[in-house]
Amino acid sequence: MLAIGVDVGGTSVRAGVVDEQGSLLDTCRVATPSGENALEDAIAGVIEDLRNRHEVAAVGLAVAGFVASDRRSVMFAPHLAWRGAPVGDRIAKRVGLPVTLEHDANAAAVGEHRFGAARGSSVAVLVALGTGIGAGLLLNGKIYRGAHGVAPELGHLTVVPGGRACPCGKYGCWERYCSGTALAATAVELLARHPGRSTVLARETAGDPGSVTGRRVAGAARDGDPVAQRALAELAKWLGEGLALVADVFDPEVMVIAGGVSESAPLFLDEAREHYSGLITGAGHRPLARIRTAQLGADTALVGAAAVAFEEAAERQVGVTG
């Protein structure tokens, strides 16, 4: 059996044909349109493109937004056009295949549990560090969604009361200190405080603080820039603190770090582990969760969405034969 996984993000719509062993056989990508109809046109287009080359049985959509507990509609997506939209049914009608929706971090967690860094674990947490923080929680191999389908919003745990403003309306959220956006914000603050200490980063972004990005900071840190390295150290500290909070609540076997920022994990992850191991309640007297980076890389949510589609197809088959 083959399924199509579609990762619907604010920048691009990526689709791929995936087999039941998690192998990605073919891919297709288009830019994310701004309008609701145009977005659904784009999704249907990449599905049809792949269907022309492969015989597939189902589709899974990984969506950066709140997915209803029945996984048929999108309640809210901050970077997409949907608001209370029955996306699953509309796409299914257009492409003639069963379509299942899943939050993109949940889909990534499923992908890593089935085929990657969390394989075989009974309790696993995925933390996706990107523009913000997305998170997924698996209990006994099943996604935990909460009562209304929106859990766990770990990125909006308050770690600094009255701290940096967050687009969610609160202040001091974890993702304001530990994400690609946070890394850039920290670097800008450090450049303002210590204008003479940077070399690479100051030269590259002179006169335009808006040109400082998380990716650029990571690159400068690799080149030995002291301000960029300090910014990465701050991110490591906050990652460790946040993971300690998460471990105190869920006591997972493994915590998987995914998302674009994880590509720079060699620059910060060992330091984050040290912070985590010293801050967890009962430090030194309890087992520690393994902290690993996502093995599926940028394809994690796409492969996970296909895995969700496989599960739904199997459940439908059981219902028919039962």
C-alpha positions as CSV (number, residue, x, y, z in Angstrom):
1,M,0.0,0.0,0.0
2,L,1.1,3.5,-0.8
3,A,-0.1,6.8,0.7
4,I,0.5,10.4,0.1
5,G,1.6,12.6,2.9
6,V,1.2,16.4,2.5
7,D,3.0,18.9,4.8
8,V,1.0,22.1,4.6
9,G,3.1,24.9,5.9
10,G,3.0,28.7,5.8
11,T,5.7,28.8,3.1
12,S,5.3,25.7,1.0
13,V,3.0,22.7,0.4
14,R,5.2,19.5,0.2
15,A,3.8,16.2,-0.8
16,G,5.3,12.7,-1.0
17,V,4.4,9.1,-1.8
18,V,5.3,6.9,1.2
19,D,5.2,3.1,1.6
20,E,4.3,1.2,4.7
21,Q,7.9,1.0,5.7
22,G,8.2,4.8,5.8
23,S,10.3,5.1,2.6
24,L,9.7,8.3,0.6
25,L,9.4,7.3,-3.0
26,D,8.5,10.6,-4.8
27,T,7.9,14.2,-3.9
28,C,6.3,17.4,-5.1
29,R,6.4,20.9,-3.8
30,V,4.6,24.2,-4.5
31,A,4.5,27.6,-2.8
32,T,1.7,28.1,-0.3
33,P,-1.0,30.4,-1.7
34,S,-2.6,33.0,0.5
35,G,-6.3,32.4,-0.2
36,E,-8.4,29.4,1.1
37,N,-9.6,28.3,-2.3
38,A,-6.1,28.7,-3.8
39,L,-4.6,26.7,-1.0
40,E,-7.0,23.8,-1.6
41,D,-6.3,24.0,-5.3
42,A,-2.6,23.7,-4.5
43,I,-3.1,20.7,-2.2
44,A,-5.3,18.9,-4.7
45,G,-2.8,19.7,-7.5
46,V,0.2,18.1,-5.7
47,I,-1.9,15.1,-4.8
48,E,-3.0,14.6,-8.4
49,D,0.5,15.1,-9.7
50,L,1.7,12.2,-7.5
51,R,-1.3,10.1,-8.3
52,N,-0.5,10.3,-12.0
53,R,2.8,8.4,-11.2
54,H,1.7,6.1,-8.4
55,E,-1.3,4.1,-7.3
56,V,-2.1,5.3,-3.8
57,A,-4.8,4.4,-1.3
58,A,-5.1,7.4,1.1
59,V,-3.9,10.9,1.9
60,G,-2.7,12.4,5.2
61,L,-2.5,16.2,5.6
62,A,-0.1,17.6,8.2
63,V,-1.4,21.1,9.0
64,A,0.3,23.9,11.0
65,G,-2.8,24.7,13.0
66,F,-5.5,23.4,15.4
67,V,-7.1,20.3,14.0
68,A,-10.5,19.2,15.3
69,S,-10.6,16.0,17.4
70,D,-12.3,14.1,14.6
71,R,-9.5,15.1,12.3
72,R,-11.8,16.3,9.5
73,S,-11.6,20.1,9.9
74,V,-9.1,22.9,10.8
75,M,-10.3,25.1,13.6
76,F,-7.6,27.7,13.3
77,A,-4.2,28.0,11.5
78,P,-2.2,31.1,12.3
79,H,-0.2,31.1,9.0
80,L,-2.9,29.6,6.7
81,A,-6.3,30.8,5.4
82,W,-8.5,28.2,7.2
83,R,-10.9,29.1,10.0
84,G,-13.4,26.4,11.0
85,A,-13.0,24.7,7.6
86,P,-14.0,21.1,6.7
87,V,-10.7,20.7,4.8
88,G,-10.6,16.9,5.0
89,D,-14.0,16.4,3.3
90,R,-13.4,19.1,0.7
91,I,-10.1,17.6,-0.4
92,A,-11.4,14.1,-0.3
93,K,-14.3,15.0,-2.6
94,R,-11.9,16.7,-5.0
95,V,-9.3,13.9,-5.3
96,G,-11.5,10.9,-4.7
97,L,-9.4,9.5,-1.9
98,P,-9.9,9.2,1.9
99,V,-8.2,12.2,3.6
100,T,-7.1,12.5,7.2
101,L,-5.9,15.6,8.9
102,E,-3.3,15.9,11.6
103,H,-1.5,18.7,13.4
104,D,2.0,18.9,11.8
105,A,3.8,18.3,15.1
106,N,1.6,15.3,15.9
107,A,2.3,14.0,12.4
108,A,6.1,14.5,13.0
109,A,5.8,12.6,16.3
110,V,4.0,9.7,14.6
111,G,6.7,9.6,11.9
112,E,9.6,9.5,14.4
113,H,7.8,6.9,16.5
114,R,7.0,4.6,13.6
115,F,10.3,5.0,11.6
116,G,12.8,7.2,13.5
117,A,14.3,8.4,16.7
118,A,11.3,7.5,19.0
119,R,10.8,4.0,17.6
120,G,9.6,1.5,20.2
121,S,9.2,4.0,23.0
122,S,6.0,4.0,25.1
123,V,6.1,7.7,26.1
124,A,7.7,10.1,23.7
125,V,7.6,13.8,23.2
126,L,8.6,15.6,20.0
127,V,9.6,19.3,20.2
128,A,9.8,21.0,16.8
129,L,11.9,24.1,16.9
130,G,11.1,26.4,13.9
131,T,9.6,29.8,13.7
132,G,8.0,28.9,17.1
133,I,7.7,25.6,18.9
134,G,5.4,22.8,17.9
135,A,5.0,19.7,20.0
136,G,3.6,16.2,19.9
137,L,3.0,13.7,22.7
138,L,2.7,9.9,22.3
139,L,1.4,7.7,25.1
140,N,1.7,4.0,24.4
141,G,2.2,4.8,20.8
142,K,-0.9,6.9,20.4
143,I,-1.1,10.6,19.9
144,Y,-2.5,12.5,22.9
145,R,-4.6,15.4,21.7
146,G,-6.4,16.5,24.8
147,A,-10.2,17.1,25.2
148,H,-10.5,19.4,22.2
149,G,-7.7,18.3,19.9
150,V,-5.2,21.1,20.5
151,A,-2.8,19.5,23.1
152,P,0.1,19.9,23.8
153,E,0.9,23.6,23.2
154,L,4.3,23.4,24.9
155,G,5.7,26.4,23.1
156,H,3.3,28.6,25.1
157,L,4.4,27.5,28.5
158,T,5.4,30.6,30.4
159,V,9.1,30.4,31.2
160,V,9.8,34.2,31.9
161,P,6.8,35.9,33.6
162,G,6.4,39.3,31.9
163,G,9.1,38.4,29.3
164,R,9.1,38.8,25.6
165,A,5.7,39.4,23.9
166,C,4.3,36.4,22.0
167,P,1.9,36.5,19.1
168,C,-0.4,34.3,21.1
169,G,-1.1,37.3,23.4
170,K,0.9,36.2,26.4
171,Y,4.4,37.2,27.5
172,G,7.5,35.0,28.2
173,C,6.4,31.9,26.3
174,W,9.0,29.2,25.8
175,E,9.1,29.7,22.1
176,R,10.0,33.3,22.5
177,Y,13.4,32.1,24.0
178,C,13.9,28.8,22.2
179,S,13.1,28.8,18.4
180,G,14.6,30.2,15.2
181,T,12.8,33.5,15.9
182,A,14.1,33.5,19.4
183,L,17.6,32.9,18.3
184,A,17.5,35.9,16.0
185,A,15.9,38.1,18.7
186,T,18.6,37.1,21.2
187,A,21.3,37.9,18.7
188,V,19.9,41.3,18.0
189,E,19.7,42.1,21.7
190,L,23.3,41.0,22.2
191,L,24.5,43.0,19.2
192,A,22.9,46.1,20.7
193,R,24.4,45.5,24.1
194,H,27.9,44.5,22.8
195,P,28.4,46.2,19.4
196,G,32.1,45.7,19.4
197,R,32.2,42.0,20.2
198,S,30.8,40.5,17.0
199,T,32.6,40.2,13.7
200,V,30.8,38.0,11.2
201,L,27.3,38.7,12.4
202,A,27.7,42.4,12.8
203,R,29.3,42.7,9.3
204,E,26.6,40.7,7.6
205,T,23.7,42.5,9.2
206,A,25.1,46.0,9.6
207,G,22.3,48.6,9.6
208,D,19.5,46.1,9.2
209,P,18.6,44.2,12.4
210,G,15.7,42.6,10.4
211,S,18.2,40.7,8.3
212,V,19.3,38.7,11.4
213,T,17.7,35.2,11.1
214,G,18.2,32.1,13.1
215,R,19.9,30.4,10.2
216,R,22.3,33.3,9.8
217,V,23.1,33.3,13.5
218,A,23.8,29.6,13.4
219,G,26.1,30.1,10.4
220,A,28.0,32.9,12.2
221,A,28.4,30.7,15.3
222,R,30.0,28.0,13.1
223,D,32.4,30.6,11.9
224,G,33.4,31.5,15.5
225,D,31.4,34.7,15.9
226,P,31.2,35.3,19.7
227,V,27.8,37.0,19.8
228,A,26.3,34.2,17.7
229,Q,27.8,31.6,20.0
230,R,26.4,33.4,23.0
231,A,23.0,33.5,21.4
232,L,23.2,29.7,20.8
233,A,24.3,29.2,24.4
234,E,21.1,31.1,25.5
235,L,19.0,28.9,23.3
236,A,20.6,25.8,24.8
237,K,19.9,27.0,28.3
238,W,16.2,27.6,27.5
239,L,15.9,24.4,25.6
240,G,17.3,22.5,28.7
241,E,14.9,24.4,31.0
242,G,11.9,23.7,28.9
243,L,12.7,20.0,28.5
244,A,13.1,19.7,32.2
245,L,9.6,21.1,32.7
246,V,8.2,18.7,30.0
247,A,10.0,15.8,31.6
248,D,8.6,16.7,35.0
249,V,5.1,16.5,33.7
250,F,5.2,13.6,31.2
251,D,8.3,11.5,32.3
252,P,9.0,10.4,28.7
253,E,11.5,7.8,27.5
254,V,12.7,9.9,24.7
255,M,12.4,13.6,23.6
256,V,12.9,14.2,19.9
257,I,14.2,17.6,18.7
258,A,12.9,18.4,15.2
259,G,12.3,21.4,13.1
260,G,14.6,23.7,11.1
261,V,16.7,24.7,14.2
262,S,17.5,21.1,14.9
263,E,19.8,21.1,11.8
264,S,22.2,23.1,14.0
265,A,21.9,20.7,16.9
266,P,25.7,20.1,17.1
267,L,26.0,23.7,18.2
268,F,23.7,23.5,21.2
269,L,22.2,20.1,22.0
270,D,25.0,18.8,24.3
271,E,24.8,22.0,26.4
272,A,21.0,21.7,26.5
273,R,21.3,18.1,27.7
274,E,23.5,19.3,30.6
275,H,21.0,22.0,31.6
276,Y,18.1,19.5,31.4
277,S,19.9,16.9,33.5
278,G,20.7,19.4,36.2
279,L,17.2,21.0,36.3
280,I,14.9,18.0,36.2
281,T,13.2,17.3,39.6
282,G,15.1,14.6,41.4
283,A,18.2,15.2,39.3
284,G,20.7,12.4,39.9
285,H,18.1,10.1,41.4
286,R,15.9,9.2,38.4
287,P,16.3,7.9,34.9
288,L,16.7,10.7,32.3
289,A,14.9,10.7,29.0
290,R,17.0,10.3,25.9
291,I,17.2,13.5,23.9
292,R,17.7,12.8,20.2
293,T,17.3,14.7,16.9
294,A,14.7,13.7,14.4
295,Q,16.0,10.9,12.1
296,L,13.6,11.8,9.2
297,G,14.8,15.4,9.0
298,A,12.7,17.7,6.9
299,D,10.4,14.9,5.9
300,T,9.3,14.0,9.4
301,A,5.8,15.5,9.2
302,L,5.2,14.4,5.6
303,V,6.1,10.8,6.4
304,G,4.1,11.0,9.6
305,A,1.0,12.2,7.8
306,A,1.2,9.3,5.5
307,A,1.5,6.9,8.5
308,V,-1.6,8.5,9.9
309,A,-3.4,7.8,6.6
310,F,-2.2,4.2,6.8
311,E,-3.7,3.9,10.3
312,E,-7.0,5.3,9.2
313,A,-7.1,3.1,6.2
314,A,-6.5,0.0,8.4
315,E,-9.3,1.1,10.8
316,R,-11.7,1.5,7.9
317,Q,-10.8,-2.0,6.6
318,V,-11.4,-3.5,10.1
319,G,-14.8,-1.7,10.2
320,V,-15.7,-3.1,6.8
321,T,-14.6,-6.7,7.5
322,G,-16.0,-6.6,11.1
